[in-house]
């Protein structure tokens, strides 16, 4: 059997994409004949490439919102999936939803259909659907997933916006400096050569930098260095030991480490809260919530915590023995465990760490902004001094005469 991506059109002329198996194109046409869509084309495609594709968080959130609305309206899951296939604007998610519809028609469960697309649907997403199939309450689960994805999008957007300003300032600074060293300094260099004066050490240093930047090998060297660093980090990431230390030192970076730590805790606590409130067993909840941290150092501590729970320790004692979890978090979890309001406590903690992310980002801005301005201004000032120092020397000599 071969794998095909096919393209159909409905009566309005809208293109629809699907993915299915067939012996050849003739059989595929026979398979698709009889529906209300018009066959346009089909091409053979590698199944693994489709299953490895990713969609961004916005598309996944739109899909979840629409599915929630349809199920809340009382539409059966198979019909809802078919409607979503027809409504989807993104080609990748349309292929995925079309394949899910085929699996449901074959008698598979929704979680089994989702499991084939682990790159698109995160572990927590698929775990929640498994819970819904066992315990019921799909609408409730979908609402929780929607809120979870909305929160992830909010944190992601805030983080991007936080990084935007320093990135713009640094980019502008680098462009200004490159323009000075490539265009301005060479013009003054020609003037200084004609004056035939002894150049100060600072001027010689700036002229040397200008010559290096204008060299044809400079850009090539930067590109090669970037490629080497990229593949080196990628290679190290595949080795657990080095990946652990990379993530460990990331959390040690002043200010940025605190922000990353708060974001990781927020993701983890949000995930743990939604999984426990859905009824997933505590050990499995920790296993799934761990996949949201994206930090090997944090993962090691969560594994240690899980081991202690499996040995029969209380949640409070397990958390207390792990270094990366703050004292306030540990004490509040202990209070929630005693009172039986653990999920509510976790929700409060997640909100707290969201607010802490905002606070740490604002705090970093108040420090980074003046540093960037001073840094850029300092380099421009040094460059101008290096250019004008010989001119000042000549001027002083003329005055002395």
C-alpha positions, 0 to 999 in steps of 0.5 A: 500500500502507498501513502497519498496526499489528495486534494479535493474541492467542494461545490464552493471551490474550496480546496480540501486536503486529506491523507490515505492509503491506496494501491495506486491513484486509480484505487484512490479515485475509486475510494473517494468517488461517491462523496460530494467533493470533486477529486483534483489531484493526488501525490505519493508522500512519505508517511513519516514526513506528515507525522513529524510535521509541527503546527504552532500553538495558535493553530492547535488552540483554534482546533481545540476551541472549535472542537470544544464548541462542537462537542458542547453543542451535542455533535458526536465526535466523528461528525465534529472531526469531519466539520473541523476537517472541512473548516481547517485553514492550515494544510497540516492540521487538515491532513491530521484531522482527515487521518483522525477521521479515517481512524475513528471510522475504522473504530479507533478511539480519539486518543489512539488517533491522537497518539499517531501525531505526538509532534503535533499534540503534546503529551498532556493533550493526549493524556487528557483525552485518555482520561476523558475516554476512561472517566467521561466528561469530554467537554470538561476536559476540552475546556481545561485543555483550552484554558491550558493552551490559552495560558501557554500562548499568553506566557509564550507571547509575553516571553517573546515580547520581553525578548523583542526590545533588547533584540531590536536595540542590539540589532540596531547597535550592531548595524550602527557599529558595522556602518561606522567601521565599514563606511565612516572609519575608512573615510577618516583613515584616508584623511589620516594617512594623508596627514602623515601623523603618528596615530595613537594606540586607540586609533590603530586598534579601531582601524585594525578592527575596521580592516578585519570587519571589511575583510571578505573572510570576516562574514565567511568566518562568522557564518562558519562559526555560527554553523559550527556552534549550532551543530555543536549545541545540537550534538551536545543536546542529544547527549543527556549529560551535556544537555543536563549541564547546558540547562543547569547553567542556563538557570544560573544566568543572572536575571534571565535564569530567574525568569526561565525558572519561573516559566518552567515552574509555571508550566509544570504547576499548570500541567500538574494541576490540570492533570490531577483535576482531570483524575489522572493518577499522581505518578502518571501526572508527574510523568506527563507534566515533566514533558512541559518543562523543556529543561533536563535539570528540572526533569532530573529533580522531577524524576527524583521526586517521583522516585520518592513518591513511589517509595511511599513518601508524602507529597510534601516530603518528596517536594521538600527534598528537591532543590529547585522547588522554592520553599513557598511552593513546598509549604503550600503543597503540604498545606494542600495535601493536608486539607485535600485542596491540592488542585486549588493550591496548584492553580493558585501557585500557577497564577503566582508564578505567572505573576512572578514571570511578569515581575522578573521581566519588568525588573530585568528591563529596568536593568538591561535598558540603561546597560544597553544604552551605555554599552552602545553609547560607549562603543560609539564614543570610543570609536569617535575618540579614536577617529578624532584624537589624531585631529586634536593632536594636529590642532594642538600642534598648530596652536603651539606653533 
